[in-house]
Structures are given as C-alpha cells and as structure tokens.
C-alpha cells in the first residue's frame, strides 16, 4: 500500500469524508470475511511450519513500532536459550524472485530499511530473510540453518498462507497485535479508516507502545484481554558519519536553541518520535514524511538547522550522505519478565500439528 505512506487526517475521527467512503469499507470487510472463511474451512491445503512462529503485526495501516519489538523479542528469546530467526516481507523485495538473506551491509533499497536496521542493531546475530511469500523465507532459512527453533515474523497477521495454530487455541504459535497511542482512529476499515482488519480481531495478546489512547473504541476489543505494555527509551545519539562520535540529548538541548534543531522522521508514526524527543527536553521543529520515504543529501541541505535528529530506521537509508549535522537517535524496548515467562510457557508446548496431520 505504497499510496498510503502518510495517513489522511480523516482516519482519526468520523466525519463526512469517512462516512462517504464507508460503503467501500463495507465491501472491503466482506472480502476479509470471505478470506477468513476459506482459511477456517481448510480449503487451502498449506502445511504448518515445523517450528513455532511469533507474528508481530498490526491491524492499523502504517507503522506502530513493530521493528523494535522484533529486535527485543529476538534478544530476549536468545537469552532464554532459543535460537530465533526473523522473516519480513521486505519493503522493495516484491521485485525479487526468491528469498534473500539480509545482513548489516545489505542494500535497504533492495531488501527494506527495517530488515537492515534489525541486522545492524543485532550485529548480524540472527538470520534475517525477506520475501513477500513468507513461507518460502522460512523454508530457505531452515534449510540453511536447521538449528533455528522459533521464527519471528515482522508483520504478517494478514498473510493467510502463513498457517499457524495460535496460542489461544492451544497451539504454540503466537499472534501479537501492536497498538500505539493513535489507537484505531475512527474505527473504520480501509479506505474510510485506517484498519486492515476489524478492531475485534482475535489475537493472543496486544502489545501497547507509546501513551495509551483515550478513545472509547478501546472497550470494543481491548478491555479484559491479555496485554503487555512496552516502554520505549531513547538512547544516546551518534553522528551519522561516525557512530563512535556521540553526545547526549541533554547536551544537545543545553547547547542549542529549539529553532536550531530539526527532527526528521519517515516512519509510520513520526509524531511519536517527536513526542519522545520532547520528553527529553528537545523541542525541535519536526518534519514528518511518509513511511519509507527516501532521504537525500539535497533534502538535508535544504534544512536550515545546526542539528538534525533522525531515527535509526531512516539512518540505514542515509549511509552515503555526508552531513555532520545529522545525528541518529536510537530507540530501545525491553521485554518485561511476565511477558517473557508467558512466551516461554507457550513455546515449550508440544507441537499440536504432530498429532493432527
């Protein structure tokens, strides 16, 4: 959905435009229900995966902070003794004819910025494969390294070919729905609203990032369901040209006036990045771009600022840019102990597919 890189404002509240588009949303909903019925009836003969699959997805179009969660999950599972592998659709990988393995120096224009970010942040600790057909990525990954015993999928809730037996049904596959402070917007499906699936969609747990929304729509699906709140923390900025050159956010705030600082974000929810900076005392001018938008040296040259702050996701697209004003702000998430214990209890279940095939 490249044409939906930037969410329209009418998605956030119900009004004339969203109501006018609602009939199209109704048709879209019929398509979703038909696809689900086909899957539930077992009309598609697709084999389940030989290892547990953890899907980190969202029902809202655009980013909700999935990639930092994938990184945190992989690192915590490794600490628990598991050997995780990571799959992603890979923004731009649609032009490829077979799954590709991603490493820290892969071309983000070819395999996507998120997979390259994961590889860089984890120092190639985990195998990462990209391809729109995720089951082919899993097959290629396991063929290369059969010791992998859990797969983490960056997005894929709507990928019906990825057969799973969810934890809520007694299985050992896990479906997470990531939810940020924007919530479900006006609650409508595409194109009248931002939802790819109804807010009532089944899930094993909701992962809440950012500040909670006050939307009344929360009660439609959220109240009383399993949820884990994951708090983000901004790390120490490093210079784009030299990651060994660092300075704290406090030092930047003390040294420069707000009008000398510009924050740029080409992610699903740029406002969250700007809000996190503000909490750290950085009242910068914010430039919000569409998710995955390209960033060029000419673009940065046009910015009149002494300091430009960008996200790590955007930084992977800027490796050839020589501008000492650009500083990269890392963001970290940690998995809570109660969530880790719950994950462990699910993944250690016997394989239910062994007794049903």
Secondary structure, DSSP 4 states (H G I P E B T S, - for coil): -GGGSS--GGGGS--HHHHHHHHHHHHHHHHHHHHHHHHHTT-S--PPPSSEEEEEE-SBSS-SSHHHHHHHHHHHHHHTT--EEEEE--TTGGG-SS-EEE-TTS-HHHH-HHHHHHHHHTTT-S-EEE-SSHHHHHHHHHHH-TT--EEEEES-TT-TTS---BGGGT-SBEEEEEE-TTTTTTSPBTTTSSBSS-TT---SEEEEESSPP--GGGGGTTTTS-EEEE-EEE--EEETTEEEEEE-HHHHHHHS-GGGEEEEE-STTHHHHHHHHHHTT---EEEE--TT----HHHHHT---SEEEEEHHHHTT-TT---TTEEEE-EEE---HHHHHHHHHHHTS--GGGGT-
